[in-house]
């Protein structure tokens, strides 16, 4: 019980309420005490002023008329144990009321400042004839303070009783949505990702946590669906070369054949094995992109040299297919990344451009710099991409709705998705622009090594 959030919230709430209530009650008590003493001081000051005026009227501090007046005042304030003492300039007592305390007869109070002495509040003022000392007992104030203390104690007892109970009830209301969330989370399974936490519309932290958890479930669901699709597509793609290999072996074993026939069958098996190896390597590369391991062997490289070598390698292919492979002068560009993976991006883009460009067309490869970014563009004059295929072009195993004239172009549908994974692993971006029938342009943006070092220094 004591480990639950509800109990801790109750304890914290009760502690805060009790401490606040006690501090407030004690503050009120001291405030009332100060107010009562301040009011008593004002009354004593007024009494001194009144006696001073009376002495001025009779012009003699020893006048029987003055003493009679002071006796009446003393009798009227007997409940407060009020007293007055008149002292001449030599320190002799000229008059003292009935309730004047003897223990204060030698008191030397500060002039014009009320002070407390032995449960008495005293105020004294000096005149030309006499010192007027007026005082009153603090018993009534102490009685009022004791009554306040009893009220404070009763109020504190009520707070001590109500604060934990109220805190426990409020904590239960506060944690009820959290308990519902826990129950929903406990029901979530990989096969049941349709569960969602309720959004109460309060806009508080629990609503934000529910929205964040629902978003996490959406991302997990999307991730699992992508993996299911990947497995299904991979199984489909692997089945074709495996079936071809098996059929070739079965044909070879069906009867005795000539050496030439075996060589043809073995050549077919080699071709299918090569296709199978290519697919497996691409799948492994995709798994590395998901594990964020594509830049394990990152180093500073000359990107322009990679592009130049790719152009040299594909120049023979372009010439054989009667396609013009054009490139402007390549500026010197340094990148920080994995040279093998970046080379694969360049090769895939140029290879695709040549595959989907008919004879007599051209492929333009350009490299330049803009805002500390290396910009690689591969533009062809081929068939282009259908508008409905553009958003799906970088999806795994997507081949698109190819026109009949290029339907014989073979591929796994993983090249562009691998390119995107590699480019994003290098903090870059890749996108395509195409108008069907007018070719396509692939653009790759990668941060240069200098910009990377500059951002790391900050």
Secondary structure per residue as TSV (DSSP state, phi and psi in degrees):
chain	resnum	aa	ss	phi	psi
A	1	X	-	360.0	-46.2
A	2	X	T	-71.0	-11.2
A	3	X	T	-92.0	-7.7
A	4	X	S	-74.9	152.6
A	5	X	H	-63.9	-35.7
A	6	X	H	-62.0	-43.5
A	7	X	H	-65.4	-41.8
A	8	X	H	-67.0	-39.9
A	9	X	H	-62.2	-41.5
A	10	X	H	-61.0	-44.9
A	11	X	H	-64.5	-44.7
A	12	X	H	-63.9	-44.2
A	13	X	H	-63.2	-45.2
A	14	X	H	-63.7	-42.3
A	15	X	H	-62.2	-44.8
A	16	X	H	-64.0	-44.6
A	17	X	H	-64.3	-44.5
A	18	X	H	-65.3	-46.7
A	19	X	H	-62.1	-43.9
A	20	X	H	-62.6	-43.4
A	21	X	H	-64.2	-43.8
A	22	X	H	-64.8	-43.9
A	23	X	H	-61.5	-42.0
A	24	X	H	-64.4	-45.6
A	25	X	H	-64.7	-42.3
A	26	X	H	-65.9	-36.8
A	27	X	H	-64.0	-41.4
A	28	X	H	-62.8	-43.0
A	29	X	H	-59.2	-48.7
A	30	X	H	-66.2	-34.4
A	31	X	H	-65.2	-42.6
A	32	X	H	-64.8	-42.0
A	33	X	H	-60.6	-44.7
A	34	X	H	-63.4	-40.5
A	35	X	H	-64.6	-43.2
A	36	X	H	-62.6	-43.9
A	37	X	H	-67.0	-38.4
A	38	X	H	-63.7	-41.2
A	39	X	H	-65.2	-38.9
A	40	X	H	-63.5	-40.2
A	41	X	H	-60.8	-41.9
A	42	X	H	-63.8	-38.8
A	43	X	H	-65.2	-41.9
A	44	X	H	-64.3	-39.8
A	45	X	H	-63.7	-40.8
A	46	X	H	-65.5	-38.7
A	47	X	H	-62.8	-42.9
A	48	X	H	-61.8	-41.9
A	49	X	H	-63.1	-41.1
A	50	X	H	-63.9	-44.1
A	51	X	H	-66.3	-36.7
A	52	X	H	-61.8	-40.6
A	53	X	H	-67.3	-38.3
A	54	X	H	-64.5	-41.0
A	55	X	H	-64.0	-36.4
A	56	X	H	-66.6	-31.5
A	57	X	H	-72.2	-41.6
A	58	X	H	-88.4	-15.5
A	59	X	T	58.9	24.8
A	60	X	-	-159.9	117.8
A	61	X	T	-68.7	-15.6
A	62	X	T	-102.2	14.6
A	63	X	-	-67.5	130.8
A	64	X	H	-58.1	-32.8
A	65	X	H	-64.2	-41.1
A	66	X	H	-66.1	-44.2
A	67	X	H	-63.2	-40.0
A	68	X	H	-63.3	-39.6
A	69	X	H	-65.5	-40.5
A	70	X	H	-69.3	-33.1
A	71	X	H	-64.0	-41.8
A	72	X	H	-63.7	-41.0
A	73	X	H	-65.2	-38.3
A	74	X	H	-64.0	-41.4
A	75	X	H	-66.9	-35.3
A	76	X	H	-71.6	-20.5
A	77	X	T	-113.5	27.4
A	78	X	G	-61.9	-34.2
A	79	X	G	-62.1	-33.5
A	80	X	G	-89.5	-1.6
A	81	X	T	55.3	47.1
A	82	X	-	-75.7	145.6
A	83	X	E	-146.5	161.9
A	84	X	E	-140.3	143.7
A	85	X	E	-137.2	128.9
A	86	X	E	-103.4	127.6
A	87	X	E	-128.6	129.5
A	88	X	-	-75.1	177.7
A	89	X	T	-68.4	-17.4
A	90	X	T	-87.9	-6.1
A	91	X	S	97.4	6.0
A	92	X	-	-87.3	143.3
A	93	X	E	-80.9	121.6
A	94	X	E	-91.3	-30.8
A	95	X	E	-160.8	143.4
A	96	X	E	-145.6	142.7
A	97	X	-	-76.2	173.7
A	98	X	T	-64.1	-36.9
A	99	X	T	-94.4	13.2
A	100	X	-	-67.5	123.1
A	101	X	-	-72.3	135.1
A	102	X	G	-68.5	-33.2
A	103	X	G	-66.5	-13.7
A	104	X	G	-100.6	7.9
A	105	X	T	-65.8	-30.9
A	106	X	T	-99.9	11.4
A	107	X	-	-66.7	137.5
A	108	X	-	-115.4	80.3
A	109	X	-	-71.9	159.9
A	110	X	-	-73.4	135.4
A	111	X	B	-68.4	136.0
A	112	X	T	66.0	12.4
A	113	X	S	-129.4	117.1
A	114	X	-	-64.4	144.6
A	115	X	E	-146.7	162.4
A	116	X	E	-109.3	136.5
A	117	X	E	-150.5	120.6
A	118	X	T	50.2	53.7
A	119	X	T	66.3	19.1
A	120	X	E	-122.6	143.5
A	121	X	E	-106.7	122.9
A	122	X	E	-126.3	141.6
A	123	X	E	-136.7	134.4
A	124	X	E	-132.9	141.6
A	125	X	E	-135.2	138.0
A	126	X	E	-97.0	132.9
A	127	X	-	-115.5	-178.2
A	128	X	S	-68.1	-28.4
A	129	X	S	-98.4	-37.8
A	130	X	-	-156.9	158.1
A	131	X	E	-93.8	126.7
A	132	X	E	-102.9	117.5
A	133	X	E	-114.5	122.3
A	134	X	E	-124.1	140.8
A	135	X	E	-152.0	170.5
A	136	X	E	-152.6	150.1
A	137	X	E	-71.9	150.7
A	138	X	S	-95.6	11.0
A	139	X	H	-61.3	-43.2
A	140	X	H	-66.1	-37.8
A	141	X	H	-66.1	-41.2
A	142	X	H	-63.6	-36.1
A	143	X	H	-64.8	-40.8
A	144	X	H	-64.4	-40.3
A	145	X	H	-64.9	-38.2
A	146	X	H	-63.8	-39.0
A	147	X	H	-64.2	-40.1
A	148	X	H	-64.5	-39.4
A	149	X	H	-60.4	-40.5
A	150	X	H	-65.0	-40.9
A	151	X	H	-64.5	-39.9
A	152	X	H	-62.7	-43.0
A	153	X	H	-63.4	-41.3
A	154	X	H	-65.4	-44.1
A	155	X	H	-63.8	-39.6
A	156	X	H	-64.4	-38.5
A	157	X	H	-63.1	-42.6
A	158	X	H	-62.7	-42.3
A	159	X	H	-64.1	-42.0
A	160	X	H	-62.5	-29.0
A	161	X	H	-83.0	-43.8
A	162	X	H	-80.3	-36.7
A	163	X	H	-57.8	-48.7
A	164	X	H	-65.1	-40.7
A	165	X	H	-65.8	-48.3
A	166	X	H	-63.3	-39.1
A	167	X	H	-64.1	-38.5
A	168	X	H	-66.0	-40.5
A	169	X	H	-66.7	-45.1
A	170	X	H	-65.9	-39.2
A	171	X	H	-63.7	-35.6
A	172	X	H	-63.7	-41.5
A	173	X	H	-66.4	-37.0
A	174	X	H	-71.2	-35.6
A	175	X	H	-92.5	-5.4
A	176	X	H	-59.8	-46.1
A	177	X	H	-61.1	-33.3
A	178	X	H	-66.9	-39.5
A	179	X	H	-63.2	-39.5
A	180	X	H	-63.6	-39.0
A	181	X	H	-64.3	-41.6
A	182	X	H	-62.3	-41.7
A	183	X	H	-62.7	-42.1
A	184	X	H	-65.8	-43.3
A	185	X	H	-61.4	-36.1
A	186	X	H	-67.3	-25.1
A	187	X	H	-85.0	-11.7
A	188	X	-	-70.3	129.9
A	189	X	B	-132.3	156.8
A	190	X	T	-55.7	-29.1
A	191	X	T	-90.1	-5.4
A	192	X	B	-133.2	69.7
A	193	X	T	-93.3	13.3
A	194	X	T	-83.4	-9.1
A	195	X	-	-67.9	138.9
A	196	X	-	-138.0	146.1
A	197	X	-	-76.7	143.2
A	198	X	-	-73.6	136.6
A	199	X	-	-98.2	114.3
A	200	X	-	-81.3	-12.7
A	201	X	S	81.6	10.1
A	202	X	-	-80.6	-21.3
A	203	X	-	75.7	9.9
A	204	X	S	-85.5	-173.5
A	205	X	H	-63.1	-34.2
A	206	X	H	-66.7	-38.7
A	207	X	H	-64.5	-41.2
A	208	X	H	-65.5	-39.3
A	209	X	H	-66.2	-38.9
A	210	X	H	-62.2	-44.7
A	211	X	H	-63.2	-40.5
A	212	X	H	-65.3	-40.6
A	213	X	H	-67.8	-40.4
A	214	X	H	-62.3	-40.2
A	215	X	H	-63.1	-37.8
A	216	X	H	-62.6	-43.1
A	217	X	H	-63.0	-38.7
A	218	X	H	-62.3	-43.6
A	219	X	H	-66.7	-40.0
A	220	X	H	-64.9	-42.2
A	221	X	H	-61.1	-43.4
A	222	X	H	-64.4	-39.5
A	223	X	H	-64.9	-44.5
A	224	X	H	-65.9	-38.0
A	225	X	H	-64.9	-39.7
A	226	X	H	-61.9	-39.4
A	227	X	H	-68.5	-39.1
A	228	X	H	-61.7	-44.9
A	229	X	H	-62.8	-40.2
A	230	X	H	-62.7	-45.1
A	231	X	H	-63.2	-43.3
A	232	X	H	-64.1	-45.6
A	233	X	H	-67.6	-38.7
A	234	X	H	-64.4	-42.8
A	235	X	H	-60.7	-41.1
A	236	X	H	-64.5	-43.7
A	237	X	H	-70.1	-35.0
A	238	X	H	-72.2	-29.2
A	239	X	H	-65.6	-35.5
A	240	X	H	-64.3	-54.9
A	241	X	H	-66.2	-33.2
A	242	X	H	-65.0	-41.3
A	243	X	H	-64.0	-38.5
A	244	X	H	-65.9	-41.8
A	245	X	H	-63.4	-45.0
A	246	X	H	-62.9	-43.8
A	247	X	H	-63.7	-37.7
A	248	X	H	-64.9	-41.9
A	249	X	H	-65.9	-41.3
A	250	X	H	-62.9	-40.2
A	251	X	H	-63.6	-40.6
A	252	X	H	-65.3	-33.2
A	253	X	H	-89.1	-7.8
A	254	X	H	-66.5	-36.0
A	255	X	S	-160.8	169.0
A	256	X	-	-69.8	135.0
A	257	X	-	-130.1	169.2
A	258	X	-	-77.0	165.6
A	259	X	H	-61.0	-39.0
A	260	X	H	-61.9	-40.5
A	261	X	H	-64.7	-42.2
A	262	X	H	-63.6	-38.5
A	263	X	H	-63.0	-39.9
A	264	X	H	-64.3	-45.3
A	265	X	H	-63.4	-41.7
A	266	X	H	-65.9	-35.5
A	267	X	H	-62.6	-41.2
A	268	X	H	-63.6	-40.8
A	269	X	H	-62.9	-40.6
A	270	X	H	-61.8	-43.9
A	271	X	H	-61.2	-45.6
A	272	X	H	-66.9	-36.7
A	273	X	H	-64.6	-37.2
A	274	X	H	-63.8	-43.1
A	275	X	H	-61.7	-41.2
A	276	X	H	-64.9	-41.3
A	277	X	H	-64.4	-41.7
A	278	X	H	-60.4	-44.3
A	279	X	H	-63.8	-43.9
A	280	X	H	-62.8	-42.6
A	281	X	H	-62.9	-39.5
A	282	X	H	-66.3	-39.8
A	283	X	H	-63.9	-40.1
A	284	X	H	-63.9	-39.2
A	285	X	H	-65.3	-39.3
A	286	X	H	-63.8	-38.9
A	287	X	H	-64.4	-34.5
A	288	X	H	-66.2	-36.3
A	289	X	H	-65.4	-35.6
A	290	X	H	-72.5	-31.3
A	291	X	T	-85.5	4.4
A	292	X	T	56.1	43.2
A	293	X	-	-112.9	14.5
A	294	X	T	-71.6	-20.0
A	295	X	T	-112.6	28.8
A	296	X	T	-60.8	-40.3
A	297	X	T	-103.0	40.8
A	298	X	-	-67.9	143.2
A	299	X	E	-156.0	167.9
A	300	X	E	-80.0	125.1
A	301	X	E	-131.8	159.4
A	302	X	E	-91.2	104.2
A	303	X	H	-66.5	-35.3
A	304	X	H	-65.3	-32.3
A	305	X	H	-69.7	-37.3
A	306	X	H	-61.9	-43.5
A	307	X	H	-64.9	-41.0
A	308	X	H	-62.3	-43.1
A	309	X	H	-65.1	-37.3
A	310	X	H	-64.2	-40.4
A	311	X	H	-64.0	-41.3
A	312	X	H	-62.9	-40.1
A	313	X	H	-68.9	-38.6
A	314	X	H	-90.2	-3.2
A	315	X	H	-63.5	-38.2
A	316	X	H	-66.7	-39.6
A	317	X	H	-64.2	-43.5
A	318	X	H	-63.2	-41.5
A	319	X	H	-64.7	-39.9
A	320	X	H	-63.6	-37.6
A	321	X	T	-88.7	4.3
A	322	X	T	59.2	45.1
A	323	X	-	-117.5	135.6
A	324	X	E	-83.8	118.8
A	325	X	E	-101.2	109.4
A	326	X	E	-113.9	140.3
A	327	X	E	-150.4	140.2
A	328	X	-	-83.9	177.3
A	329	X	-	-60.7	134.0
A	330	X	-	-91.8	119.5
A	331	X	-	-71.2	152.3
A	332	X	-	-71.9	122.2
A	333	X	-	-135.7	129.4
A	334	X	E	-107.4	133.5
A	335	X	E	-123.1	161.8
A	336	X	E	-112.6	108.1
A	337	X	E	-175.3	-167.4
A	338	X	-	-92.7	112.6
A	339	X	H	-63.3	-36.8
A	340	X	H	-65.5	-42.5
A	341	X	H	-70.8	-41.7
A	342	X	H	-65.6	-35.9
A	343	X	H	-62.6	-37.2
A	344	X	H	-64.2	-37.0
A	345	X	H	-60.9	-48.3
A	346	X	H	-62.3	-45.3
A	347	X	H	-63.7	-42.7
A	348	X	H	-62.1	-43.5
A	349	X	H	-67.7	-44.1
A	350	X	H	-68.2	-41.6
A	351	X	H	-61.3	-44.3
A	352	X	H	-61.4	-43.7
A	353	X	H	-59.9	-41.4
A	354	X	H	-70.2	-36.6
A	355	X	H	-63.2	-40.7
A	356	X	T	-101.4	18.4
A	357	X	S	-113.0	124.0
A	358	X	-	-72.2	166.4
A	359	X	T	-58.6	141.3
A	360	X	T	92.0	-8.6
A	361	X	-	-87.5	-169.9
A	362	X	E	-145.2	154.3
A	363	X	E	-128.1	123.8
A	364	X	E	-108.7	124.5
A	365	X	E	-115.8	119.9
A	366	X	E	-125.8	147.9
A	367	X	E	-137.1	125.5
A	368	X	E	-149.6	-177.5
A	369	X	E	-125.3	139.1
A	370	X	E	-151.3	121.7
A	371	X	T	53.1	50.8
A	372	X	T	61.3	23.8
A	373	X	E	-121.2	135.6
A	374	X	E	-84.6	126.5
A	375	X	E	-113.8	114.8
A	376	X	E	-108.9	126.0
A	377	X	E	-125.3	136.2
A	378	X	E	-123.7	109.5
A	379	X	E	-116.9	131.0
A	380	X	E	-122.0	166.8
A	381	X	-	-111.1	36.1
A	382	X	S	-83.7	-150.5
A	383	X	-	-79.9	-17.0
A	384	X	-	80.0	-172.5
A	385	X	-	-121.9	136.1
A	386	X	-	-62.2	143.8
A	387	X	H	-56.5	-38.2
A	388	X	H	-72.1	-15.3
A	389	X	H	-91.3	-18.0
A	390	X	H	-57.1	-46.5
A	391	X	T	-66.8	-18.8
A	392	X	T	-105.1	4.4
A	393	X	T	-64.1	-30.6
A	394	X	T	-95.8	7.1
A	395	X	S	-75.8	152.6
A	396	X	T	-68.2	138.5
A	397	X	T	64.3	13.2
A	398	X	-	-86.9	126.6
A	399	X	-	-112.1	-16.3
A	400	X	-	81.9	172.1
A	401	X	-	-90.7	84.3
A	402	X	-	-73.7	143.5
A	403	X	-	-66.1	157.7
A	404	X	G	-60.7	-27.9
A	405	X	G	-70.8	-20.9
A	406	X	G	-119.5	16.5
A	407	X	T	-66.0	-17.5
A	408	X	T	-84.4	-3.9
A	409	X	-	-69.5	122.7
A	410	X	-	-94.7	153.8
A	411	X	-	178.5	164.8
A	412	X	-	-92.3	-13.9
A	413	X	S	79.3	16.0
A	414	X	-	-110.4	-12.1
A	415	X	H	-58.8	-51.8
A	416	X	H	-69.3	-35.1
A	417	X	H	-65.6	-35.3
A	418	X	H	-67.4	-41.3
A	419	X	H	-58.0	-45.8
A	420	X	H	-63.3	-42.0
A	421	X	H	-62.3	-42.0
A	422	X	H	-67.3	-45.9
A	423	X	H	-62.4	-44.2
A	424	X	H	-66.8	-33.6
A	425	X	H	-64.4	-22.7
A	426	X	T	-99.6	22.5
A	427	X	T	62.3	29.2
A	428	X	-	-113.5	-165.0
A	429	X	E	-148.6	152.6
A	430	X	E	-138.5	137.4
A	431	X	E	-149.9	166.6
A	432	X	E	-129.3	145.7
A	433	X	E	-127.4	132.7
A	434	X	E	-156.5	146.3
A	435	X	-	-126.6	119.6
A	436	X	T	-54.3	129.0
A	437	X	T	91.5	-5.0
A	438	X	S	-128.7	25.1
A	439	X	-	83.9	-176.0
A	440	X	E	-142.6	153.4
A	441	X	E	-128.9	121.3
A	442	X	E	-102.9	129.7
A	443	X	E	-121.2	131.9
A	444	X	E	-118.6	130.3
A	445	X	E	-117.3	126.6
A	446	X	E	-134.3	138.0
A	447	X	E	-69.7	137.8
A	448	X	B	-75.8	160.6
A	449	X	H	-61.6	-37.6
A	450	X	H	-63.8	-41.8
A	451	X	H	-67.1	-33.2
A	452	X	H	-66.7	-44.5
A	453	X	H	-65.4	-36.4
A	454	X	H	-64.9	-44.0
A	455	X	H	-67.7	-34.8
A	456	X	H	-70.0	-31.7
A	457	X	H	-68.2	-20.5
A	458	X	-	-93.0	360.0
